[in-house]
Amino acid sequence: MSAVPALPPLTFSSALSSWRADPATLVAVLVVAAAYLYLRRRSDVGRGPAAVFLGLGCGVWLLSGISFVGVYSDTLFWVRALQVVMLLMIAPFGLALGKPLTVLAAQPSWGQYVDAALHSRFGRIMTSPPVTSAILLVTPWLIYLTGWYPALLGNSLLDAVTRFWLIIAGFGYFYVRLQIDPVPRRFSPALSLLISAGEAIGDGVLGIVLWQGPLVAAAHYEALNRTWGPSIRTDQTIGAGVLWILGDVVGLPFLLVLFRHFTDDDRRRAKDVDAQLDSTDDADDTEAPPSALWWQNDEQFQQRFKR
């Protein structure tokens, strides 16, 4: 069991001044960012995706561990919920927008291995929309409604592993849904919009369960003897709202990207249909007989009239 240090009341001022050294997050973010910058030099990924990868992806990932979110994550339920949203929804979205698999595939010695892994049976299964969406949806339920949550509050190693898993689960979800990186199989953006609607319902149900259901890890929070801030029940209610409402709010940029892909796909299909119609019209014009009386184009009549 890792002891939780006594912390001052969480205010706007203390939130700005609360920082900690989180070795697991620091090492992971630095390795990922350095590898991405080094490998991107041999790819055609522009500065825009790279800035999003580093700023939104690695930046939010880093803040989730070293800022007040990491400091108070074991003290307040709603802060831990905020950390989950940051690691499951925000940071992975930024990482996926950076096209990291495009960067890997551009390496001369790695491209064939990336392609082989994606098109293997395991790769096709694990990168299918039902699998990645199920992992993203089920993970928060397992964390909060099993012994997983109380265990990670008392074990720093499990805490670090859980946070890393949230990044992986979120990245797999956005990588498959955005389809801006190499994928084994592409699908219509309309299907992605339908999946998003179902996931919004799932997040809402989890929020209601945490709001109206029994206290989660009550023994841990009672042992803190916290004399400031919301009560344990109110704290969990706020956390339920963070998971439900904030999770949907931060998903709006993703929906905007999906709508853009949907309209681009629709325009591309319309151009393909127009091109097919134009080619059909050209073929009909080429094969059409010249404008004349029918008997003037008949070979037998032409030979007879030439006699």
C-alpha positions as CSV (number, residue, x, y, z in Angstrom):
1,M,0.0,0.0,0.0
2,S,1.4,3.4,-1.0
3,A,0.7,6.2,1.5
4,V,-1.1,9.3,0.2
5,P,0.6,12.4,1.5
6,A,-1.6,15.1,3.2
7,L,-2.3,17.8,0.6
8,P,-3.6,21.3,1.0
9,P,-7.1,22.2,-0.2
10,L,-7.4,22.1,-4.0
11,T,-8.0,25.6,-5.2
12,F,-7.2,27.5,-8.4
13,S,-4.0,28.7,-6.8
14,S,-2.9,25.4,-5.5
15,A,-3.7,23.7,-8.8
16,L,-1.3,26.0,-10.6
17,S,1.4,25.5,-8.0
18,S,1.1,21.7,-7.5
19,W,3.6,19.7,-9.5
20,R,5.4,16.4,-9.0
21,A,8.1,14.3,-10.5
22,D,6.4,11.3,-12.2
23,P,9.2,9.1,-13.5
24,A,6.9,6.6,-15.4
25,T,5.1,9.4,-17.3
26,L,8.3,11.4,-17.9
27,V,10.3,8.5,-19.3
28,A,7.4,7.3,-21.5
29,V,6.6,10.7,-23.0
30,L,10.2,11.6,-23.6
31,V,10.9,8.3,-25.4
32,V,7.8,8.5,-27.5
33,A,8.4,12.2,-28.4
34,A,12.1,11.7,-29.2
35,A,11.5,8.6,-31.3
36,Y,8.7,10.4,-33.3
37,L,10.9,13.5,-34.0
38,Y,13.8,11.3,-35.0
39,L,11.8,9.1,-37.4
40,R,9.7,11.8,-38.8
41,R,12.7,13.2,-40.7
42,R,12.4,10.3,-43.2
43,S,8.6,10.7,-43.7
44,D,6.3,13.1,-45.5
45,V,4.4,13.9,-42.3
46,G,4.2,17.7,-42.1
47,R,4.7,20.1,-39.2
48,G,1.0,20.4,-38.5
49,P,0.5,16.7,-37.5
50,A,3.8,16.7,-35.7
51,A,2.8,19.8,-33.6
52,V,-0.5,18.1,-32.7
53,F,1.3,14.9,-31.8
54,L,3.7,16.7,-29.5
55,G,1.4,19.4,-28.1
56,L,-1.9,17.7,-27.7
57,G,-0.8,14.1,-27.5
58,C,2.5,14.2,-25.5
59,G,1.7,17.5,-23.8
60,V,-1.6,16.3,-22.3
61,W,-0.1,12.9,-21.5
62,L,2.7,14.6,-19.5
63,L,0.4,17.0,-17.7
64,S,-1.8,14.1,-16.6
65,G,1.1,12.8,-14.5
66,I,3.1,15.8,-13.3
67,S,0.5,18.6,-12.8
68,F,-2.1,18.9,-10.1
69,V,-4.0,16.0,-11.9
70,G,-1.3,13.6,-10.9
71,V,-0.7,15.2,-7.5
72,Y,-4.4,14.9,-6.4
73,S,-5.4,11.8,-8.4
74,D,-5.3,9.6,-5.3
75,T,-7.0,12.2,-3.1
76,L,-10.1,13.2,-5.1
77,F,-12.3,10.9,-7.1
78,W,-13.1,13.6,-9.7
79,V,-9.5,14.4,-10.3
80,R,-8.8,10.7,-11.0
81,A,-11.8,10.8,-13.4
82,L,-10.3,13.8,-15.1
83,Q,-7.0,11.9,-15.5
84,V,-8.8,9.0,-17.1
85,V,-10.5,11.3,-19.6
86,M,-7.1,12.9,-20.4
87,L,-5.4,9.6,-21.0
88,L,-8.2,7.8,-22.7
89,M,-9.7,10.5,-24.9
90,I,-7.6,13.6,-25.2
91,A,-3.9,12.5,-25.4
92,P,-4.6,9.5,-27.7
93,F,-6.5,11.7,-30.1
94,G,-3.5,14.0,-30.4
95,L,-1.2,11.1,-30.9
96,A,-3.3,9.5,-33.6
97,L,-3.6,12.8,-35.5
98,G,0.2,12.8,-35.7
99,K,0.2,9.8,-38.0
100,P,2.8,7.8,-36.1
101,L,2.3,4.6,-38.2
102,T,2.9,6.6,-41.3
103,V,6.1,7.7,-39.8
104,L,7.1,4.1,-39.0
105,A,6.1,2.8,-42.4
106,A,8.3,5.4,-44.0
107,Q,11.4,3.9,-42.5
108,P,13.3,1.8,-45.1
109,S,13.8,-1.2,-42.8
110,W,10.5,-1.0,-40.9
111,G,7.9,-0.4,-43.6
112,Q,7.5,-4.1,-44.6
113,Y,7.2,-5.2,-41.0
114,V,4.5,-2.6,-40.3
115,D,2.6,-3.7,-43.3
116,A,3.0,-7.4,-42.5
117,A,1.8,-6.8,-38.9
118,L,-1.2,-4.8,-39.9
119,H,-2.3,-7.3,-42.5
120,S,-1.8,-10.4,-40.3
121,R,-4.8,-12.1,-38.9
122,F,-4.1,-10.8,-35.4
123,G,-3.6,-7.3,-36.8
124,R,-6.8,-7.3,-38.8
125,I,-8.8,-8.5,-35.7
126,M,-7.2,-6.0,-33.2
127,T,-7.6,-3.1,-35.6
128,S,-11.3,-3.7,-36.5
129,P,-13.8,-1.1,-35.3
130,P,-15.8,-3.5,-33.1
131,V,-12.7,-4.6,-31.2
132,T,-11.1,-1.2,-30.6
133,S,-14.5,0.4,-29.7
134,A,-15.2,-2.4,-27.3
135,I,-11.8,-2.0,-25.6
136,L,-12.4,1.7,-25.1
137,L,-15.9,1.3,-23.8
138,V,-15.3,-1.6,-21.5
139,T,-12.0,-0.3,-19.9
140,P,-13.6,2.4,-17.7
141,W,-16.4,0.0,-16.6
142,L,-13.8,-2.6,-15.5
143,I,-11.7,0.1,-13.7
144,Y,-14.5,1.5,-11.7
145,L,-16.8,-1.4,-11.1
146,T,-14.3,-4.1,-10.2
147,G,-11.5,-4.3,-7.7
148,W,-9.2,-2.6,-10.2
149,Y,-9.8,0.9,-9.0
150,P,-9.1,0.3,-5.3
151,A,-6.0,-1.7,-6.2
152,L,-4.5,1.0,-8.4
153,L,-5.0,3.6,-5.6
154,G,-2.9,1.6,-3.3
155,N,-0.2,0.3,-5.8
156,S,2.0,2.7,-7.7
157,L,3.1,0.1,-10.2
158,L,-0.5,-0.9,-11.1
159,D,-1.3,2.8,-11.3
160,A,1.5,3.4,-13.9
161,V,0.5,0.3,-15.9
162,T,-3.2,1.4,-15.9
163,R,-2.3,4.8,-17.1
164,F,-0.2,3.4,-19.9
165,W,-3.0,1.0,-20.8
166,L,-5.4,3.9,-21.1
167,I,-3.1,5.5,-23.7
168,I,-2.8,2.3,-25.7
169,A,-6.6,1.7,-25.6
170,G,-7.4,5.3,-26.6
171,F,-4.8,5.4,-29.4
172,G,-6.0,2.1,-30.9
173,Y,-9.5,3.5,-30.9
174,F,-8.7,6.8,-32.6
175,Y,-6.2,5.2,-35.0
176,V,-8.8,2.9,-36.4
177,R,-11.6,5.5,-36.5
178,L,-9.6,8.4,-38.1
179,Q,-8.1,6.2,-40.8
180,I,-5.4,8.7,-41.6
181,D,-2.6,6.2,-41.0
182,P,-2.2,2.9,-42.9
183,V,-5.0,0.5,-41.8
184,P,-5.7,-3.1,-43.0
185,R,-9.1,-2.2,-44.1
186,R,-11.0,1.0,-44.6
187,F,-14.6,1.5,-43.9
188,S,-17.2,4.2,-44.4
189,P,-17.1,7.3,-42.1
190,A,-20.9,6.8,-41.7
191,L,-20.2,3.6,-39.8
192,S,-17.8,5.6,-37.5
193,L,-20.5,8.1,-36.8
194,L,-22.9,5.3,-35.8
195,I,-20.3,3.8,-33.5
196,S,-19.8,7.2,-31.8
197,A,-23.5,7.4,-31.0
198,G,-23.4,4.0,-29.3
199,E,-20.4,5.0,-27.3
200,A,-22.0,8.2,-26.1
201,I,-24.8,6.1,-24.7
202,G,-22.3,3.7,-23.0
203,D,-20.5,6.6,-21.3
204,G,-23.7,8.1,-20.1
205,V,-24.8,4.8,-18.5
206,L,-21.5,4.5,-16.7
207,G,-21.9,8.1,-15.4
208,I,-25.4,7.3,-14.1
209,V,-24.1,4.1,-12.4
210,L,-21.4,6.0,-10.6
211,W,-23.7,8.9,-9.8
212,Q,-26.5,6.8,-8.3
213,G,-24.6,3.6,-7.4
214,P,-22.6,2.7,-4.3
215,L,-19.4,4.4,-3.4
216,V,-16.2,3.2,-5.1
217,A,-13.1,2.6,-3.0
218,A,-14.9,4.2,0.0
219,A,-12.3,2.7,2.4
220,H,-9.5,4.4,0.7
221,Y,-11.1,7.9,0.7
222,E,-12.3,7.5,4.3
223,A,-8.8,6.7,5.5
224,L,-7.5,10.0,4.1
225,N,-9.5,11.9,6.7
226,R,-9.8,14.8,4.3
227,T,-11.3,17.9,6.0
228,W,-11.7,20.0,3.0
229,G,-13.4,19.8,-0.4
230,P,-16.6,17.9,-1.2
231,S,-17.8,14.9,0.7
232,I,-17.0,11.4,-0.6
233,R,-20.5,11.0,-2.2
234,T,-20.4,14.5,-3.8
235,D,-16.8,13.9,-4.9
236,Q,-17.9,10.7,-6.8
237,T,-20.9,12.5,-8.2
238,I,-18.7,15.2,-9.7
239,G,-16.4,12.5,-11.0
240,A,-19.3,10.8,-12.7
241,G,-20.1,14.1,-14.4
242,V,-16.5,14.5,-15.5
243,L,-16.5,11.0,-17.1
244,W,-19.9,11.5,-18.7
245,I,-20.2,15.2,-19.7
246,L,-16.5,16.1,-20.1
247,G,-15.9,12.8,-22.0
248,D,-18.6,13.8,-24.5
249,V,-17.4,17.4,-24.7
250,V,-13.8,16.5,-25.5
251,G,-15.1,14.1,-28.1
252,L,-16.6,17.0,-30.1
253,P,-13.4,17.7,-32.0
254,F,-13.2,14.1,-33.0
255,L,-16.8,14.2,-34.3
256,L,-15.9,17.3,-36.3
257,V,-13.0,15.4,-37.9
258,L,-15.3,12.5,-38.6
259,F,-17.9,14.8,-40.2
260,R,-15.1,16.3,-42.4
261,H,-14.0,12.9,-43.4
262,F,-17.6,12.0,-44.1
263,T,-18.2,15.0,-46.4
264,D,-14.8,14.4,-48.1
265,D,-15.7,10.8,-48.7
266,D,-19.1,11.8,-50.1
267,R,-17.5,14.3,-52.5
268,R,-15.0,11.7,-53.6
269,R,-17.7,9.2,-54.3
270,A,-19.7,11.8,-56.2
271,K,-16.6,12.6,-58.4
272,D,-16.1,8.9,-59.0
273,V,-19.7,8.5,-60.1
274,D,-19.5,11.6,-62.3
275,A,-16.3,10.2,-63.9
276,Q,-18.0,6.8,-64.6
277,L,-21.0,8.5,-66.2
278,D,-18.7,10.7,-68.3
279,S,-16.7,7.7,-69.5
280,T,-20.0,5.8,-70.3
281,D,-21.2,8.8,-72.3
282,D,-17.9,9.0,-74.2
283,A,-18.1,5.3,-75.0
284,D,-21.7,5.6,-76.2
285,D,-20.7,8.5,-78.4
286,T,-17.8,6.6,-79.9
287,E,-19.8,3.4,-80.6
288,A,-22.8,5.3,-82.0
289,P,-23.3,5.1,-85.8
290,P,-22.9,8.3,-87.8
291,S,-26.0,10.3,-88.3
292,A,-27.4,9.0,-91.7
293,L,-30.3,6.9,-93.1
294,W,-30.0,3.3,-92.1
295,W,-29.6,1.9,-95.6
296,Q,-26.7,4.2,-96.3
297,N,-24.7,2.5,-93.5
298,D,-25.6,-1.0,-94.6
299,E,-22.7,-2.7,-96.4
300,Q,-24.9,-4.8,-98.7
301,F,-26.9,-1.8,-99.9
302,Q,-23.7,0.2,-100.4
303,Q,-22.2,-2.5,-102.6
304,R,-25.4,-2.9,-104.6
305,F,-25.6,0.8,-105.2
306,K,-22.0,0.9,-106.3
307,R,-22.7,-1.5,-109.2
